[in-house]
Structure formats: structure tokens, C-alpha cells
Amino acid sequence: MAERVFITGMGLITAIGDNVMENLRSLRLQQAGIGYTRHIDTIHKEVLPVAEVRHSTEQLAVMAGVPVLGYTRTTLLGLIAMKEALQSAGLTEADMPGTGLVNASTVGGMCDTEKVYYDIIDPNKHGEFLDYIDTLDCADCTQRIADTVGIGAHIATISTACSSSANALMYGARLIKHGMLDTAICGGTEALTRFTINGFNSLKNIDKAHCKPFDQHRNGLNLGEGAAYLVLESESQVKRRGAVVLAELSGYCNANEAFHPTAPSPEGDGAYAAMKNALAMSGRSVDEVQYINVHGTATLNNDASEGKALLRLFGDKVPMFSSTKPFTGHTLAAAGAIEAIFSVLAIREQVVFPNLNFSEKMEEAGVTPETRLLEQYPVTNVISNSFGFGGNNASLVISKYE
Amino acid sequence: MSNNRCYIQGSAAISAQPTFEGDFFSLPMIVTEANNLVAVEPDYKAFIPPNSLRRMSRLLKMGLTAALKAVQNSGQPSPDVIITGTGKGSLSDTEKFIRDIVEYQERALNPTPFIQSTYNSVNGLIALQQKSTGYNNTFVHRGFSFENALLDSMLQLAEGEVKRTLTGCFEEMTAEHFYIKSRIGFWKEADTGNAQLFDRNTPGSISGEGSTFFMLGDERTENTEACIKGMKMLYKPSAEALERGLKDFLDKHDVGIGDIDLVISGRNGDANTDHYYRILFSANCPATPEVPFKQLCGEHDTAGAFAVWLAAQILKQQQLPVSLQAFVANPPKAFRRILIYNHFIGEQHTFFLLEHV
């Protein structure tokens, strides 16, 4: 269990950019990716803003270098992020058979199957849509991605709602610590769907305006789409390969609230436990955390609960924190990995990203997110939070490589 | 990690056979004419209060009930950790929400099917009911769903901070999903039923469903049924990789073929994929008694868990259930070790090794 786990590569695609560099540029320019959908057929298209990746599914297939037929948008987003992650880590085809993949997804290929579902269940209909018949489950995207790049050592898909890819990173890190893998690529992929837009809307959780995390007048989240993968490697593998280390995954914790099927506890019990235990595992104290990339969905419940957890853990010394969801939207299964990459960027670039759209502190928890872009800010330890339905709470601690 | 102890301290299975209540060991197999095996659902009222029961869809009831019964059967307090696997989650809720969106034109939708379609909703309910605030995870990867949940649980026990994990799976089949899968050749075309599953040599299998849960712990307790020695997953292996995989697996656990008293195989009567079992067994363990299990529970993403449950019961009872006796001409005197080999549609292959305690 002594092996440390390092991050040696990363790739992502979101509404604010097709790769890590473009995402970083948008974060610095404070350019949000929220707008109206161009790709989804829904009555909410001009009412509920979303953070959609601007390319059509056909364009994504070209970018991913695969034929479009049979590949869902979920898979294509994932493949684009995967290829960047591999390149960034300097991993080649020869490394793939020994590499594992832990992917995350909340609704698999729903984005494509929901469009043809009534044809699929109609015995009189035949056509190309039949190529999508087995893409609805969450394993389809994982296996298509693994098969395209040749990953063979271990394969898994996790679905714990909005904490899915944080849990994927944790599971990958543990497989490495147990000596089962030297290299694990972990993350998640999520495409916008009419299914999830209507799901969150039926829960009255979507804001008709740009989301306002941690603000007194917050009124819900904006959904987003994207994919992100981080390459995790054991310390000994890093030495063998001479890999460049971007950061260390120094701590993590998954805790359940056991409070309510969809709502967090008012005192933030799960968030508090997840952050506290992840930090303890990293061996860092509360004073050594310079930045928290909060879950901050801008729903009434999440932010109040997460805000209280911050106060419980840090008292009157809450570190700089921000939610980057006003940039990318809430990308559900991909959120944990996207924000883990933003956390690595905060360390690498010595920067704190701003929490957009904030103007007034919440009554329920008096904490103020950082609203400015802070450059040349000394960041060595970041906590990244991902909380979800079913009481699933996950926190990661990402630390500067020393 | 595989050398650490992982004991099945209690278990429960809801399946197409009388495995949850009733005397599964002495009763004949429940036979079906159609190509879908439907789970025998227990009376949920004994486990779930009526006001909760009304709101819950079928798979949630099945999953939660099997989980609670496994805890009960273990005689142990609440688990520290809850880890599950499901290939498809609550299909009826997913289908309902897709339909509702169209039927109500995206207006005034009831969120319940959306919430219950979330793959980790059963885990959330179990945690809530058991007040388990520890690690909680849900794997959703076809024939590696339960298998990753079991691996995660074994890692948790090896990490030494938890004493007990509640580990299981749940799967349901709906008429609509049965039809969808029939369009890509999952099921046999002619009505075959489970009694003739292995007699036809035709493509496809028969569907199944159910929920299996285990209380796993690092200590042998009074109710302990068996010990899980290890597991190995192989993704889309070549014939050579599969054969090497079996040898490596047995070597790692210091077990020879002669030490295996029984092989439980995932044969499902599909002429396209049953050769994996035939080739592997004839080359490696031609003399070891073999029993298949999918005539009992049907083919589904998490059928592997049913095989683990079955192996544990055989090791505990030291006999074969009546429904399986016809497969073995000369049963071994004692059941000390059972090897399970299962694959799902030829993609996810798994070996499990269980031992008598």
C-alpha cells in the first residue's frame, strides 16, 4: 500500500474548449460555455440554458477519428478526451495492453438511443438505428473507448450519479496501490440528453438563467456535457517510464450521507466527512489547502449544505474556493474528472479560478467564493468535491509533486 | 490482495428458483416454457414499510430486500461499506421516463422514475435503511458489474479499515427490453425454456433476472457459508489468454486442477459462445464434475453473482441441490473447492475460486 499515485496525463473536452489548453484559456478569459442547445430536440431548448460542446456528433466523430455510425456522442466525447490524455502522458499503443480503464457514466448512450427508441421497439421499423440498439447501457462507451485505443488490463464503469468520475479516480488509484495495475486511466463522459434535462427539470433543479453557485439568489444548476480522463501511475512506473508528473493524487474519500435519496443533509455531514477524511489520508492539514474546487451546483440544497461543511472543517479560515460549473455546466458523471483536471491546472499554473455570477452571500452559510481570477497564487494542495444523488459524496486531494 | 480472507458471512438470492424462501436444495427446478426466467418475488412487506413500498419500483424492491435479508442472514450488525453492480439498473423506470417525456410532451413530469432509474438509487436506499455512512459504490459494466463490486469489496477488506462489506447486484428484465435484445439475437428464436436449454444447440440463450447479496467480512463467523479465495476478470481474451489466465489464476492461489471438486460453468446454451467453456474445460479439467447454472437463473449481466451464491451453498451444505444432481454422475465425497467460470456474451470472462470453511 506504500505506492504513491501520480497524475501523468490528462485530456478533456467541455463547452469551454476541445482540449486542456482551450479550457485553461476560457477559464482565464472568464468565458462561460453556457448557452442554448443546438443538438437536442426539446421544448426547453430556448428556456433552459445548457453548456453544450459546440460540435455536432458527426464533427466529433471526425475529431475522434472513428466512423460515426454506432458511436454515441457519449463515446465520441470520451474518445477525444482519452486521446489527448494518452498523448499528454506519452503513452503509446504498446503501453495499452497493460493499462486499465475506469470510466464513469450516468446515462450511457441515452443521447442517441432516446432519438430512436420508438423505432427500436417497433417491429415494423428497420434501419441504421439498429446499430445503436445496444448502446444504452453505461458499459458501451467504456468498451468502445477501450477497444479503440487498445486498453486491456482492467475495465470498469462506475455510476454514482454526480460523483461518478471522482469515484472512478479513487478506484483506479486503489487498483494501483494494491499492485493490480501500474497505469490506470480514469474519468468519465457525459452527453446532454433530453432524458437528463427533463429529469433535473422535473426535480425543479434547473435555473433558467446562468447558474449562481453559493449566491443567496441561486436558483438551480445548468446541465453541461463533456468528458475528461486522467492518467494515474504508480511511483515505480513513473520511474520506469521516466514520465513527467503533473501532480499527486494524495488523498480521497467516498462517504455516504444515508440521509435522503436525492437531497443532501442540511449540515453537510457527507461533504464534511469526505473532505476531512480525504485530507487526513493526504497527510495535509487544513492550513495547507489553498484552493477548493467545490461541487457548487447552485442548487438550493447543495450549496447550503456544502457551505456548512466548509465552515465545519475550516472554521473562520475557509480557503479560496470556487465552483467552475458556471463555465462548464454540471457535467454529471464527467464533473469529478473535469474538475480534477482544473485542480491540477490550479497547481501547475498557480492560479485560482473565479466563481462566476456571485454577488451576495447565502443566508444559510456565510461563506464567500473567490470571484476574481488570481494569478501567481501559491497553490500546492487542492480539494475537489463531487456530491451526488443517493447520498454519494466524494472528495479528492490533489497536491503539487514534490 | 487475493491472499487476504474474504468470508461470506451471510447471503440472499432472489431468482427464478425458490432461493429466497423455501427449500431450494430439495425442490426440483422451476421450469419455464418461454425464453425468459422471471424472478420469484418474495413478500416485500416483511422488509419494507408499506408507505415506502408503494413508491418503489420492482428492481428497487428486489435489490433492497435481498440486501436486507443478506444482512439478516449474516447475524452481523450493519455493514461498513456497500458496493453493488448492475448492468442495466431499473429498466422499468428508464423506460417509463422515456415514455413520459413523449406522452406528456416534456411537461409536468413526475421525477420518481428519473430518480429510480439512477443506477446508484438502490445503494442509496440500502445506506439509508442501514444507516451506513461509509464507502458506497455502484459498478455498471455488463458482465463485470458484480465482479468489480466484489473486487472493490475485497480491496476494502484488504485495506483493513472495514470489517464488513455488503456486496451484491440486481437486474430486471422487462418485456420491452426482452424485445430489444431479441432484435440482436440475444435469445433463442424458438420457445426453448430452461429444461431444454442445453439440448438444442441453437444461437442465443434465455433471459433471467434477480438480486443476490453477500455480507462479506475478514473474519469467519458462526454463520459463515464459504470463503472467496479469489477472482480474475479477463476482458475479451483470446483462447490462449483465457487458458493462460486460468493457469495463472490457479497458480496464484496455489491450487491445482486436482484440488477442484466441482466446476460451475456459465454455459447458457448459446451455440455461438458456449465453445469457450467446452474448449477450456476439455483441455484443463476433463475429469472434474461440471454443473451449469443459467438454466436456474437465466442469462443476465450479473448472473455471475448467482453462481457465487450457488457455490457457497454447495460448500456449506456439502451436497448438490436436487435440481443439479443429474449433471454429475459421480459426485465428489466432499466439496472443498469450487471453481466458477462465467462469461457474458463472450466479452467479460471471470474465474472465481471458493473454498469450504
Interface residues (C-beta under 8 A of the other chain):
Chain A: M1 T42 I43 H44 S105 T106 G108 E114 Y117 Y118 I120 I121 P123 L130 I133 D134 L136 D137 C138 A139 T142 Q143 A146 D147 G152 H154 I155 A156 T157 I158 S159 T160 A161 N167 Y171 R174 L175 H178 G179 M180 R194 F195 N198 G199 N201 S202 L203 N254 A255 N256 E257 A258 F259 H260 P261 T262 D269 G270 A273 G388 F389 G390 G391 N392
Chain B: M1 I82 G87 K88 G89 T94 F97 I98 I101 V102 Q105 E106 R107 L109 N110 P111 F114 I115 T118 Y119 N120 S121 N123 G124 L125 A127 L128 Q130 K131 S132 T133 G134 Y135 N136 N137 T138 F139 V140 H141 R142 F144 S145 N148 D152 L155 A158 E159 E176 Y179 I180 K181 R183 I184 M233 Y235 K236 E347
